[in-house]
């Protein structure tokens, strides 16, 4: 049974896409969260990947100049947050009273995010046809 009463304010959520726009910098991530809260967003969304699962060794070994190093691996690890950063994001969002979640790009990341008891989930676009992932 659909409980929609015609009032969209109770049904529509506005989400700020942070993704990896924090450039691997927790200070930038917090500024983006704060800006989203001040702008009236209901939630912020990040991306979570297990680098060694999502990318092949050959792809990770490719040369790629970036602020994080000279390979694609160094760049990807430079952008990726781990437990320490997500613990901080979780605490910061709780203090600002804004929801957060992340689109998982692999099952390991999905399991990682389960540790935070998040209200929302988003299937990463790259995973939309992966039946095993969707079942997880």
Helices and strands as residue ranges (DSSP letters): G 8-10, E 15-19, H 26-38, E 43-48, H 51-54, H 57-61, E 63-66, E 69-71, H 72-79, H 83-96, E 99-104, H 107-114, E 122-123, G 125-127, H 131-135
